[in-house]
């Protein structure tokens, strides 16, 4: 037997719609970010640069922690989120470098 359908209060429905729109925007923004980092990975491979740039990464962590504070977002969460993204970027850059080396 099916459970009875719950009536969603209008305010809850509105907030959920907002969250859905924000989630969609985040996905599109992340896609654009990864397109840019893929191009960076190709350039690094062509120039023989390492996949990881610890100095740049440290600057980004500091910058994003400050932005998080200004936006009233937990800086620790922002740093964890960035670390996840950077880890994926480095993994992509390593794969691009291996592919570039195999073609050379």
C-alpha positions as CSV (number, residue, x, y, z in Angstrom):
1,X,0.0,0.0,0.0
2,X,1.3,3.5,-0.9
3,X,1.9,6.0,1.8
4,X,-0.3,9.0,1.6
5,X,1.2,11.9,-0.2
6,X,2.3,14.7,2.0
7,X,1.4,18.3,1.4
8,X,4.5,20.3,1.0
9,X,4.1,23.8,2.6
10,X,4.6,26.6,0.0
11,X,7.6,28.1,1.8
12,X,9.3,24.7,1.8
13,X,8.6,24.1,-1.8
14,X,10.0,27.6,-2.7
15,X,13.2,27.0,-0.7
16,X,13.6,23.6,-2.3
17,X,13.2,25.1,-5.7
18,X,15.9,27.7,-4.8
19,X,18.2,24.9,-3.7
20,X,17.6,23.0,-6.9
21,X,18.5,26.1,-9.0
22,X,21.7,26.7,-6.9
23,X,22.7,23.0,-7.3
24,X,22.3,23.3,-11.1
25,X,24.4,26.5,-11.1
26,X,27.1,24.8,-9.1
27,X,27.2,21.9,-11.6
28,X,27.6,24.3,-14.5
29,X,30.2,26.4,-12.7
30,X,32.2,23.3,-11.8
31,X,32.0,22.1,-15.4
32,X,33.4,25.4,-16.6
33,X,36.2,25.3,-14.0
34,X,37.2,21.8,-15.0
35,X,37.2,22.8,-18.7
36,X,39.7,25.6,-17.8
37,X,41.8,23.3,-15.6
38,X,41.9,20.7,-18.5
39,X,43.4,23.4,-20.7
40,X,45.9,24.2,-17.9
41,X,46.8,20.5,-17.7
42,X,47.5,20.4,-21.5
43,X,49.7,23.5,-21.3
44,X,51.6,22.1,-18.3
45,X,52.2,18.8,-20.2
46,X,53.4,20.7,-23.2
47,X,55.8,22.8,-21.1
48,X,56.9,19.9,-19.0
49,X,55.6,21.4,-15.8
50,X,54.5,19.2,-12.8
51,X,50.8,18.4,-12.3
52,X,50.8,19.9,-8.9
53,X,51.9,23.5,-7.9
54,X,52.0,23.5,-4.0
55,X,52.7,27.3,-3.9
56,X,49.7,28.1,-6.1
57,X,47.5,25.7,-4.1
58,X,48.5,27.3,-0.8
59,X,47.7,30.7,-2.2
60,X,44.3,29.5,-3.3
61,X,43.5,27.9,0.1
62,X,44.3,31.2,1.8
63,X,42.3,33.2,-0.7
64,X,39.3,30.9,-0.5
65,X,39.4,30.7,3.3
66,X,39.2,34.5,3.4
67,X,36.4,34.6,0.8
68,X,34.5,32.0,2.9
69,X,34.9,34.1,6.0
70,X,33.5,37.1,4.2
71,X,30.6,35.1,2.9
72,X,29.8,33.7,6.3
73,X,30.8,30.1,5.2
74,X,32.8,27.8,7.4
75,X,36.4,28.2,6.1
76,X,37.2,24.7,7.1
77,X,34.4,23.4,4.9
78,X,35.6,25.7,2.1
79,X,39.1,24.3,2.4
80,X,37.9,20.7,2.3
81,X,35.8,21.4,-0.7
82,X,38.8,23.0,-2.5
83,X,41.0,20.1,-1.5
84,X,38.6,17.7,-3.1
85,X,38.5,19.8,-6.3
86,X,42.3,20.3,-6.4
87,X,42.8,16.5,-5.9
88,X,40.7,15.8,-9.0
89,X,42.5,18.5,-11.0
90,X,45.9,17.0,-10.1
91,X,44.6,13.6,-11.1
92,X,43.5,14.9,-14.4
93,X,46.8,16.8,-15.0
94,X,48.7,13.6,-14.3
95,X,46.6,11.7,-16.8
96,X,47.1,14.4,-19.4
97,X,50.9,14.4,-18.8
98,X,51.0,10.6,-19.2
99,X,49.0,10.8,-22.4
100,X,51.3,13.6,-23.7
101,X,54.4,11.6,-22.8
102,X,53.0,8.5,-24.5
103,X,52.4,10.4,-27.7
104,X,55.9,12.0,-27.7
